[in-house]
Amino acid sequence: MINDACKDNKDALASVKYNSAEEREEKLLANQHVIKTPIVGNGKLATAGYAPEVWKTWV
């Protein structure tokens, strides 16, 4: 779910990627721009990022 290609300084991205699980959640909430979007759900299935080829299989 983390967007490695986000247009952000590397400090925010590194603080999300390389912290413990407890700190990672807090950092993600503070730096939501590093999350891949859109997040699309279909029942128990979900994708993060633009994935129309996957969405077509859901129809």
All heavy atoms as TSV, in Angstrom:
chain	resi	resn	atom	element	x	y	z
A	1	MET	N	N	0.802	-1.202	0.000
A	1	MET	CA	C	0.000	0.000	0.000
A	1	MET	C	C	0.841	1.260	0.000
A	1	MET	O	O	0.320	2.323	-0.228
A	1	MET	CB	C	-0.903	0.038	1.231
A	1	MET	CG	C	-2.113	-0.815	1.117
A	1	MET	SD	S	-3.268	-0.720	2.501
A	1	MET	CE	C	-3.301	0.972	2.920
A	2	ILE	N	N	2.133	1.140	0.257
A	2	ILE	CA	C	2.986	2.321	0.301
A	2	ILE	C	C	3.482	2.630	-1.103
A	2	ILE	O	O	3.990	1.760	-1.801
A	2	ILE	CB	C	4.163	2.119	1.268
A	2	ILE	CG1	C	3.635	1.915	2.685
A	2	ILE	CG2	C	5.117	3.297	1.205
A	2	ILE	CD1	C	4.698	1.538	3.687
A	3	ASN	N	N	3.351	3.860	-1.502
A	3	ASN	CA	C	3.756	4.306	-2.818
A	3	ASN	C	C	5.221	4.739	-2.774
A	3	ASN	O	O	5.545	5.829	-2.319
A	3	ASN	CB	C	2.865	5.461	-3.276
A	3	ASN	CG	C	3.156	5.896	-4.675
A	3	ASN	OD1	O	4.003	5.328	-5.352
A	3	ASN	ND2	N	2.448	6.906	-5.126
A	4	ASP	N	N	6.104	3.886	-3.270
A	4	ASP	CA	C	7.532	4.193	-3.270
A	4	ASP	C	C	7.888	5.347	-4.202
A	4	ASP	O	O	8.937	5.966	-4.056
A	4	ASP	CB	C	8.338	2.964	-3.676
A	4	ASP	CG	C	8.265	1.866	-2.627
A	4	ASP	OD1	O	8.237	2.193	-1.432
A	4	ASP	OD2	O	8.238	0.682	-3.014
A	5	ALA	N	N	7.008	5.643	-5.155
A	5	ALA	CA	C	7.272	6.706	-6.120
A	5	ALA	C	C	6.569	8.008	-5.755
A	5	ALA	O	O	6.422	8.880	-6.601
A	5	ALA	CB	C	6.830	6.249	-7.503
A	6	CYS	N	N	6.158	8.151	-4.507
A	6	CYS	CA	C	5.443	9.370	-4.129
A	6	CYS	C	C	6.359	10.584	-4.260
A	6	CYS	O	O	7.569	10.482	-4.117
A	6	CYS	CB	C	4.885	9.267	-2.716
A	6	CYS	SG	S	6.114	9.327	-1.427
A	7	LYS	N	N	5.741	11.706	-4.559
A	7	LYS	CA	C	6.502	12.945	-4.726
A	7	LYS	C	C	6.626	13.643	-3.384
A	7	LYS	O	O	5.993	14.644	-3.120
A	7	LYS	CB	C	5.822	13.832	-5.754
A	7	LYS	CG	C	5.815	13.219	-7.121
A	7	LYS	CD	C	5.124	14.100	-8.124
A	7	LYS	CE	C	5.129	13.415	-9.478
A	7	LYS	NZ	N	4.502	14.212	-10.493
A	8	ASP	N	N	7.435	13.081	-2.541
A	8	ASP	CA	C	7.614	13.595	-1.197
A	8	ASP	C	C	9.083	13.509	-0.857
A	8	ASP	O	O	9.837	12.777	-1.488
A	8	ASP	CB	C	6.791	12.755	-0.213
A	8	ASP	CG	C	6.867	13.319	1.197
A	8	ASP	OD1	O	6.593	14.514	1.378
A	8	ASP	OD2	O	7.223	12.559	2.100
A	9	ASN	N	N	9.463	14.222	0.164
A	9	ASN	CA	C	10.848	14.051	0.584
A	9	ASN	C	C	11.012	12.637	1.120
A	9	ASN	O	O	10.083	12.007	1.592
A	9	ASN	CB	C	11.250	15.111	1.616
A	9	ASN	CG	C	10.418	15.048	2.883
A	9	ASN	OD1	O	9.926	14.007	3.266
A	9	ASN	ND2	N	10.276	16.181	3.538
A	10	LYS	N	N	12.179	12.100	1.017
A	10	LYS	CA	C	12.431	10.715	1.385
A	10	LYS	C	C	12.308	10.469	2.880
A	10	LYS	O	O	12.160	9.338	3.313
A	10	LYS	CB	C	13.820	10.283	0.886
A	10	LYS	CG	C	13.946	10.316	-0.618
A	10	LYS	CD	C	12.956	9.383	-1.270
A	10	LYS	CE	C	13.013	9.479	-2.774
A	10	LYS	NZ	N	11.997	8.701	-3.432
A	11	ASP	N	N	12.343	11.515	3.700
A	11	ASP	CA	C	12.234	11.340	5.150
A	11	ASP	C	C	10.862	10.804	5.548
A	11	ASP	O	O	10.759	9.893	6.369
A	11	ASP	CB	C	12.503	12.651	5.877
A	11	ASP	CG	C	13.933	13.128	5.691
A	11	ASP	OD1	O	14.808	12.276	5.464
A	11	ASP	OD2	O	14.154	14.341	5.774
A	12	ALA	N	N	9.792	11.350	4.980
A	12	ALA	CA	C	8.442	10.885	5.322
A	12	ALA	C	C	8.240	9.453	4.848
A	12	ALA	O	O	7.686	8.628	5.568
A	12	ALA	CB	C	7.393	11.798	4.709
A	13	LEU	N	N	8.721	9.148	3.650
A	13	LEU	CA	C	8.586	7.802	3.122
A	13	LEU	C	C	9.378	6.806	3.959
A	13	LEU	O	O	8.884	5.736	4.307
A	13	LEU	CB	C	9.046	7.765	1.667
A	13	LEU	CG	C	8.864	6.452	0.922
A	13	LEU	CD1	C	7.404	6.037	0.906
A	13	LEU	CD2	C	9.408	6.572	-0.485
A	14	ALA	N	N	10.582	7.166	4.334
A	14	ALA	CA	C	11.412	6.288	5.159
A	14	ALA	C	C	10.812	6.114	6.548
A	14	ALA	O	O	10.871	5.015	7.114
A	14	ALA	CB	C	12.823	6.840	5.262
A	15	SER	N	N	10.221	7.149	7.102
A	15	SER	CA	C	9.640	7.033	8.436
A	15	SER	C	C	8.453	6.078	8.445
A	15	SER	O	O	8.165	5.456	9.454
A	15	SER	CB	C	9.218	8.406	8.966
A	15	SER	OG	O	8.085	8.883	8.291
A	16	VAL	N	N	7.781	5.936	7.313
A	16	VAL	CA	C	6.666	5.006	7.217
A	16	VAL	C	C	7.176	3.582	6.968
A	16	VAL	O	O	6.718	2.629	7.583
A	16	VAL	CB	C	5.698	5.428	6.095
A	16	VAL	CG1	C	4.658	4.363	5.833
A	16	VAL	CG2	C	5.025	6.740	6.447
A	17	LYS	N	N	8.145	3.437	6.087
A	17	LYS	CA	C	8.594	2.110	5.679
A	17	LYS	C	C	9.431	1.384	6.728
A	17	LYS	O	O	9.353	0.169	6.838
A	17	LYS	CB	C	9.417	2.216	4.391
A	17	LYS	CG	C	8.590	2.519	3.167
A	17	LYS	CD	C	9.440	2.629	1.940
A	17	LYS	CE	C	9.922	1.276	1.516
A	17	LYS	NZ	N	10.599	1.301	0.218
A	18	TYR	N	N	10.232	2.094	7.481
A	18	TYR	CA	C	11.248	1.436	8.293
A	18	TYR	C	C	11.021	1.533	9.798
A	18	TYR	O	O	11.932	1.292	10.567
A	18	TYR	CB	C	12.628	1.983	7.931
A	18	TYR	CG	C	12.946	1.772	6.473
A	18	TYR	CD1	C	13.052	2.839	5.607
A	18	TYR	CD2	C	13.099	0.490	5.965
A	18	TYR	CE1	C	13.328	2.648	4.264
A	18	TYR	CE2	C	13.371	0.281	4.630
A	18	TYR	CZ	C	13.485	1.363	3.782
A	18	TYR	OH	O	13.762	1.156	2.460
A	19	ASN	N	N	9.813	1.843	10.228
A	19	ASN	CA	C	9.500	1.882	11.653
A	19	ASN	C	C	8.782	0.609	12.072
A	19	ASN	O	O	8.354	-0.181	11.232
A	19	ASN	CB	C	8.633	3.096	11.990
A	19	ASN	CG	C	9.456	4.348	12.142
A	19	ASN	OD1	O	10.557	4.316	12.663
A	19	ASN	ND2	N	8.917	5.454	11.679
A	20	SER	N	N	8.622	0.449	13.360
A	20	SER	CA	C	7.880	-0.700	13.879
A	20	SER	C	C	6.415	-0.583	13.475
A	20	SER	O	O	5.949	0.475	13.053
A	20	SER	CB	C	8.003	-0.759	15.394
A	20	SER	OG	O	7.344	0.349	15.975
A	21	ALA	N	N	5.673	-1.667	13.627
A	21	ALA	CA	C	4.273	-1.685	13.209
A	21	ALA	C	C	3.442	-0.634	13.935
A	21	ALA	O	O	2.589	0.013	13.335
A	21	ALA	CB	C	3.684	-3.068	13.444
A	22	GLU	N	N	3.706	-0.438	15.221
A	22	GLU	CA	C	2.946	0.554	15.981
A	22	GLU	C	C	3.237	1.964	15.484
A	22	GLU	O	O	2.334	2.775	15.316
A	22	GLU	CB	C	3.293	0.476	17.471
A	22	GLU	CG	C	2.944	-0.837	18.124
A	22	GLU	CD	C	4.033	-1.892	17.940
A	22	GLU	OE1	O	5.216	-1.531	17.774
A	22	GLU	OE2	O	3.696	-3.073	17.948
A	23	GLU	N	N	4.497	2.259	15.239
A	23	GLU	CA	C	4.864	3.593	14.756
A	23	GLU	C	C	4.443	3.794	13.309
A	23	GLU	O	O	4.125	4.909	12.902
A	23	GLU	CB	C	6.372	3.796	14.893
A	23	GLU	CG	C	6.842	3.855	16.324
A	23	GLU	CD	C	8.349	3.922	16.428
A	23	GLU	OE1	O	9.055	3.473	15.509
A	23	GLU	OE2	O	8.836	4.433	17.446
A	24	ARG	N	N	4.439	2.727	12.516
A	24	ARG	CA	C	4.087	2.832	11.103
A	24	ARG	C	C	2.656	3.332	10.939
A	24	ARG	O	O	2.383	4.189	10.092
A	24	ARG	CB	C	4.257	1.473	10.430
A	24	ARG	CG	C	4.076	1.533	8.933
A	24	ARG	CD	C	4.374	0.215	8.264
A	24	ARG	NE	N	5.714	-0.224	8.584
A	24	ARG	CZ	C	6.022	-1.457	8.972
A	24	ARG	NH1	N	5.091	-2.376	9.067
A	24	ARG	NH2	N	7.271	-1.780	9.252
A	25	GLU	N	N	1.726	2.822	11.740
A	25	GLU	CA	C	0.336	3.257	11.652
A	25	GLU	C	C	0.216	4.750	11.939
A	25	GLU	O	O	-0.464	5.483	11.218
A	25	GLU	CB	C	-0.526	2.469	12.631
A	25	GLU	CG	C	-1.992	2.810	12.558
A	25	GLU	CD	C	-2.826	1.982	13.507
A	25	GLU	OE1	O	-2.388	0.902	13.937
A	25	GLU	OE2	O	-3.926	2.439	13.833
A	26	GLU	N	N	0.908	5.205	12.962
A	26	GLU	CA	C	0.881	6.628	13.314
A	26	GLU	C	C	1.478	7.474	12.194
A	26	GLU	O	O	0.938	8.521	11.828
A	26	GLU	CB	C	1.663	6.838	14.608
A	26	GLU	CG	C	1.692	8.261	15.086
A	26	GLU	CD	C	2.493	8.418	16.373
A	26	GLU	OE1	O	2.444	7.508	17.230
A	26	GLU	OE2	O	3.173	9.439	16.494
A	27	LYS	N	N	2.592	7.016	11.632
A	27	LYS	CA	C	3.248	7.765	10.549
A	27	LYS	C	C	2.383	7.786	9.288
A	27	LYS	O	O	2.348	8.783	8.577
A	27	LYS	CB	C	4.622	7.169	10.229
A	27	LYS	CG	C	5.600	7.257	11.371
A	27	LYS	CD	C	5.992	8.673	11.660
A	27	LYS	CE	C	7.033	8.713	12.763
A	27	LYS	NZ	N	7.475	10.055	13.061
A	28	LEU	N	N	1.683	6.673	8.990
A	28	LEU	CA	C	0.795	6.648	7.825
A	28	LEU	C	C	-0.347	7.643	7.972
A	28	LEU	O	O	-0.727	8.313	7.017
A	28	LEU	CB	C	0.230	5.251	7.611
A	28	LEU	CG	C	1.084	4.302	6.803
A	28	LEU	CD1	C	0.486	2.903	6.814
A	28	LEU	CD2	C	1.267	4.790	5.391
A	29	LEU	N	N	-0.893	7.733	9.172
A	29	LEU	CA	C	-1.973	8.695	9.394
A	29	LEU	C	C	-1.475	10.129	9.266
A	29	LEU	O	O	-2.198	11.002	8.783
A	29	LEU	CB	C	-2.613	8.468	10.763
A	29	LEU	CG	C	-3.413	7.174	10.893
A	29	LEU	CD1	C	-3.857	6.964	12.333
A	29	LEU	CD2	C	-4.603	7.177	9.957
A	30	ALA	N	N	-0.239	10.374	9.660
A	30	ALA	CA	C	0.327	11.718	9.573
A	30	ALA	C	C	0.792	12.054	8.156
A	30	ALA	O	O	0.850	13.225	7.782
A	30	ALA	CB	C	1.494	11.856	10.548
A	31	ASN	N	N	1.142	11.036	7.365
A	31	ASN	CA	C	1.679	11.238	6.012
A	31	ASN	C	C	0.867	10.433	5.002
A	31	ASN	O	O	1.384	9.566	4.316
A	31	ASN	CB	C	3.147	10.802	5.957
A	31	ASN	CG	C	4.014	11.583	6.888
A	31	ASN	OD1	O	4.201	12.774	6.702
A	31	ASN	ND2	N	4.532	10.927	7.909
A	32	GLN	N	N	-0.420	10.738	4.879
A	32	GLN	CA	C	-1.307	9.943	4.034
A	32	GLN	C	C	-0.965	10.019	2.558
A	32	GLN	O	O	-1.392	9.169	1.778
A	32	GLN	CB	C	-2.749	10.370	4.271
A	32	GLN	CG	C	-3.218	10.040	5.654
A	32	GLN	CD	C	-4.647	10.445	5.895
A	32	GLN	OE1	O	-5.385	10.736	4.951
A	32	GLN	NE2	N	-5.052	10.458	7.145
A	33	HIS	N	N	-0.175	10.983	2.154
A	33	HIS	CA	C	0.191	11.115	0.752
A	33	HIS	C	C	1.143	10.020	0.281
A	33	HIS	O	O	1.393	9.900	-0.910
A	33	HIS	CB	C	0.797	12.496	0.492
A	33	HIS	CG	C	1.971	12.794	1.356
A	33	HIS	ND1	N	1.826	13.235	2.660
A	33	HIS	CD2	C	3.292	12.685	1.135
A	33	HIS	CE1	C	3.025	13.397	3.188
A	33	HIS	NE2	N	3.924	13.066	2.281
A	34	VAL	N	N	1.673	9.188	1.168
A	34	VAL	CA	C	2.548	8.090	0.755
A	34	VAL	C	C	1.772	6.794	0.522
A	34	VAL	O	O	2.355	5.780	0.163
A	34	VAL	CB	C	3.699	7.845	1.763
A	34	VAL	CG1	C	4.555	9.080	1.918
A	34	VAL	CG2	C	3.186	7.373	3.097
A	35	ILE	N	N	0.443	6.815	0.688
A	35	ILE	CA	C	-0.391	5.646	0.454
A	35	ILE	C	C	-0.822	5.629	-1.005
A	35	ILE	O	O	-1.219	6.653	-1.563
A	35	ILE	CB	C	-1.637	5.666	1.358
A	35	ILE	CG1	C	-1.219	5.643	2.824
A	35	ILE	CG2	C	-2.551	4.480	1.049
A	35	ILE	CD1	C	-2.379	5.815	3.789
A	36	LYS	N	N	-0.741	4.441	-1.632
A	36	LYS	CA	C	-1.206	4.307	-3.012
A	36	LYS	C	C	-2.712	4.533	-3.052
A	36	LYS	O	O	-3.446	4.043	-2.205
A	36	LYS	CB	C	-0.920	2.906	-3.547
A	36	LYS	CG	C	0.504	2.652	-3.886
A	36	LYS	CD	C	0.662	1.279	-4.498
A	36	LYS	CE	C	2.115	1.001	-4.785
A	36	LYS	NZ	N	2.286	-0.348	-5.340
A	37	THR	N	N	-3.147	5.266	-4.054
A	37	THR	CA	C	-4.574	5.491	-4.244
A	37	THR	C	C	-4.914	5.230	-5.696
A	37	THR	O	O	-4.049	5.326	-6.560
A	37	THR	CB	C	-4.955	6.940	-3.891
A	37	THR	OG1	O	-4.175	7.832	-4.647
A	37	THR	CG2	C	-4.789	7.197	-2.419
A	38	PRO	N	N	-6.086	4.895	-6.040
A	38	PRO	CA	C	-7.221	4.665	-5.160
A	38	PRO	C	C	-7.135	3.286	-4.518
A	38	PRO	O	O	-6.508	2.380	-5.046
A	38	PRO	CB	C	-8.417	4.736	-6.098
A	38	PRO	CG	C	-7.884	4.226	-7.395
A	38	PRO	CD	C	-6.450	4.713	-7.449
A	39	ILE	N	N	-7.793	3.143	-3.385
A	39	ILE	CA	C	-7.973	1.838	-2.762
A	39	ILE	C	C	-9.405	1.435	-3.076
A	39	ILE	O	O	-10.349	2.104	-2.667
A	39	ILE	CB	C	-7.731	1.896	-1.249
A	39	ILE	CG1	C	-6.284	2.312	-0.988
A	39	ILE	CG2	C	-8.055	0.555	-0.610
A	39	ILE	CD1	C	-5.956	2.555	0.462
A	40	VAL	N	N	-9.547	0.359	-3.857
A	40	VAL	CA	C	-10.855	-0.069	-4.332
A	40	VAL	C	C	-11.151	-1.451	-3.766
A	40	VAL	O	O	-10.312	-2.346	-3.856
A	40	VAL	CB	C	-10.891	-0.119	-5.877
A	40	VAL	CG1	C	-12.241	-0.583	-6.381
A	40	VAL	CG2	C	-10.538	1.241	-6.457
A	41	GLY	N	N	-12.330	-1.604	-3.178
A	41	GLY	CA	C	-12.701	-2.880	-2.585
A	41	GLY	C	C	-13.887	-3.518	-3.268
A	41	GLY	O	O	-14.747	-2.844	-3.820
A	42	ASN	N	N	-13.912	-4.848	-3.234
A	42	ASN	CA	C	-15.015	-5.626	-3.776
A	42	ASN	C	C	-15.193	-6.841	-2.870
A	42	ASN	O	O	-14.539	-7.853	-3.053
A	42	ASN	CB	C	-14.718	-6.063	-5.205
A	42	ASN	CG	C	-15.844	-6.882	-5.804
A	42	ASN	OD1	O	-16.964	-6.816	-5.345
A	42	ASN	ND2	N	-15.529	-7.655	-6.819
A	43	GLY	N	N	-16.033	-6.705	-1.870
A	43	GLY	CA	C	-16.194	-7.786	-0.900
A	43	GLY	C	C	-14.909	-7.988	-0.116
A	43	GLY	O	O	-14.415	-7.072	0.519
A	44	LYS	N	N	-14.344	-9.190	-0.202
A	44	LYS	CA	C	-13.097	-9.488	0.504
A	44	LYS	C	C	-11.861	-9.146	-0.327
A	44	LYS	O	O	-10.738	-9.314	0.133
A	44	LYS	CB	C	-13.050	-10.964	0.889
A	44	LYS	CG	C	-14.078	-11.337	1.933
A	44	LYS	CD	C	-13.932	-12.779	2.340
A	44	LYS	CE	C	-14.949	-13.137	3.407
A	44	LYS	NZ	N	-14.797	-14.538	3.831
A	45	LEU	N	N	-12.045	-8.685	-1.546
A	45	LEU	CA	C	-10.938	-8.342	-2.434
A	45	LEU	C	C	-10.698	-6.841	-2.430
A	45	LEU	O	O	-11.618	-6.056	-2.238
A	45	LEU	CB	C	-11.249	-8.802	-3.861
A	45	LEU	CG	C	-11.577	-10.279	-4.038
A	45	LEU	CD1	C	-12.027	-10.538	-5.465
A	45	LEU	CD2	C	-10.380	-11.138	-3.691
A	46	ALA	N	N	-9.450	-6.449	-2.657
A	46	ALA	CA	C	-9.125	-5.023	-2.727
A	46	ALA	C	C	-7.869	-4.830	-3.553
A	46	ALA	O	O	-7.039	-5.726	-3.669
A	46	ALA	CB	C	-8.925	-4.443	-1.341
A	47	THR	N	N	-7.756	-3.647	-4.143
A	47	THR	CA	C	-6.531	-3.257	-4.839
A	47	THR	C	C	-6.089	-1.901	-4.312
A	47	THR	O	O	-6.897	-1.103	-3.857
A	47	THR	CB	C	-6.743	-3.142	-6.362
A	47	THR	OG1	O	-7.727	-2.153	-6.616
A	47	THR	CG2	C	-7.150	-4.454	-6.984
A	48	ALA	N	N	-4.792	-1.675	-4.380
A	48	ALA	CA	C	-4.232	-0.373	-4.037
A	48	ALA	C	C	-3.516	0.134	-5.272
A	48	ALA	O	O	-2.624	-0.507	-5.800
A	48	ALA	CB	C	-3.266	-0.489	-2.866
A	49	GLY	N	N	-3.935	1.292	-5.742
A	49	GLY	CA	C	-3.378	1.841	-6.963
A	49	GLY	C	C	-4.338	1.609	-8.123
A	49	GLY	O	O	-5.328	0.890	-8.014
A	50	TYR	N	N	-4.029	2.199	-9.243
A	50	TYR	CA	C	-4.872	2.117	-10.437
A	50	TYR	C	C	-4.687	0.742	-11.078
A	50	TYR	O	O	-3.594	0.408	-11.542
A	50	TYR	CB	C	-4.482	3.238	-11.409
A	50	TYR	CG	C	-5.326	3.293	-12.645
A	50	TYR	CD1	C	-6.639	3.717	-12.575
A	50	TYR	CD2	C	-4.812	2.932	-13.872
A	50	TYR	CE1	C	-7.436	3.773	-13.706
A	50	TYR	CE2	C	-5.592	2.994	-15.016
A	50	TYR	CZ	C	-6.894	3.411	-14.921
A	50	TYR	OH	O	-7.678	3.468	-16.041
A	51	ALA	N	N	-5.736	-0.082	-11.077
A	51	ALA	CA	C	-5.646	-1.447	-11.602
A	51	ALA	C	C	-6.928	-1.843	-12.341
A	51	ALA	O	O	-7.642	-2.748	-11.927
A	51	ALA	CB	C	-5.368	-2.416	-10.468
A	52	PRO	N	N	-7.229	-1.203	-13.467
A	52	PRO	CA	C	-8.481	-1.504	-14.175
A	52	PRO	C	C	-8.549	-2.940	-14.688
A	52	PRO	O	O	-9.642	-3.504	-14.771
A	52	PRO	CB	C	-8.510	-0.497	-15.320
A	52	PRO	CG	C	-7.109	-0.068	-15.505
A	52	PRO	CD	C	-6.468	-0.158	-14.147
A	53	GLU	N	N	-7.418	-3.557	-14.991
A	53	GLU	CA	C	-7.433	-4.942	-15.465
A	53	GLU	C	C	-7.935	-5.890	-14.362
A	53	GLU	O	O	-8.617	-6.872	-14.645
A	53	GLU	CB	C	-6.050	-5.376	-15.965
A	53	GLU	CG	C	-4.942	-5.399	-14.929
A	53	GLU	CD	C	-4.362	-4.027	-14.571
A	53	GLU	OE1	O	-4.669	-3.040	-15.249
A	53	GLU	OE2	O	-3.590	-3.990	-13.607
A	54	VAL	N	N	-7.647	-5.592	-13.115
A	54	VAL	CA	C	-8.147	-6.404	-11.998
A	54	VAL	C	C	-9.624	-6.116	-11.790
A	54	VAL	O	O	-10.426	-7.035	-11.573
A	54	VAL	CB	C	-7.335	-6.119	-10.706
A	54	VAL	CG1	C	-7.927	-6.876	-9.530
A	54	VAL	CG2	C	-5.876	-6.481	-10.904
A	55	TRP	N	N	-10.001	-4.860	-11.858
A	55	TRP	CA	C	-11.398	-4.478	-11.623
A	55	TRP	C	C	-12.323	-5.141	-12.637
A	55	TRP	O	O	-13.435	-5.520	-12.314
A	55	TRP	CB	C	-11.570	-2.973	-11.665
A	55	TRP	CG	C	-10.692	-2.226	-10.707
A	55	TRP	CD1	C	-10.186	-2.684	-9.518
A	55	TRP	CD2	C	-10.199	-0.912	-10.856
A	55	TRP	NE1	N	-9.412	-1.727	-8.919
A	55	TRP	CE2	C	-9.400	-0.609	-9.724
A	55	TRP	CE3	C	-10.336	0.074	-11.819
A	55	TRP	CZ2	C	-8.768	0.614	-9.550
A	55	TRP	CZ3	C	-9.706	1.291	-11.641
A	55	TRP	CH2	C	-8.941	1.546	-10.506
A	56	LYS	N	N	-11.858	-5.292	-13.889
A	56	LYS	CA	C	-12.686	-5.919	-14.927
A	56	LYS	C	C	-12.980	-7.377	-14.598
A	56	LYS	O	O	-14.036	-7.882	-14.977
A	56	LYS	CB	C	-11.998	-5.818	-16.284
A	56	LYS	CG	C	-12.003	-4.422	-16.849
A	56	LYS	CD	C	-11.270	-4.374	-18.169
A	56	LYS	CE	C	-11.178	-2.940	-18.656
A	56	LYS	NZ	N	-10.390	-2.829	-19.890
A	57	THR	N	N	-12.070	-8.046	-13.903
A	57	THR	CA	C	-12.315	-9.451	-13.544
A	57	THR	C	C	-13.368	-9.566	-12.445
A	57	THR	O	O	-13.899	-10.643	-12.220
A	57	THR	CB	C	-11.019	-10.144	-13.084
A	57	THR	OG1	O	-10.551	-9.554	-11.873
A	57	THR	CG2	C	-9.947	-10.061	-14.159
A	58	TRP	N	N	-13.650	-8.490	-11.750
A	58	TRP	CA	C	-14.637	-8.505	-10.676
A	58	TRP	C	C	-16.064	-8.437	-11.197
A	58	TRP	O	O	-17.005	-8.714	-10.481
A	58	TRP	CB	C	-14.412	-7.343	-9.719
A	58	TRP	CG	C	-13.145	-7.413	-8.937
A	58	TRP	CD1	C	-12.293	-8.481	-8.828
A	58	TRP	CD2	C	-12.573	-6.388	-8.150
A	58	TRP	NE1	N	-11.239	-8.174	-8.021
A	58	TRP	CE2	C	-11.385	-6.886	-7.570
A	58	TRP	CE3	C	-12.937	-5.090	-7.833
A	58	TRP	CZ2	C	-10.576	-6.151	-6.745
A	58	TRP	CZ3	C	-12.133	-4.357	-6.992
A	58	TRP	CH2	C	-10.970	-4.866	-6.454
A	59	VAL	N	N	-16.247	-8.033	-12.436
A	59	VAL	CA	C	-17.597	-7.834	-12.985
A	59	VAL	C	C	-18.226	-9.159	-13.345
A	59	VAL	O	O	-17.695	-10.069	-13.805
A	59	VAL	CB	C	-17.560	-6.913	-14.227
A	59	VAL	CG1	C	-18.927	-6.747	-14.824
A	59	VAL	CG2	C	-16.989	-5.567	-13.842
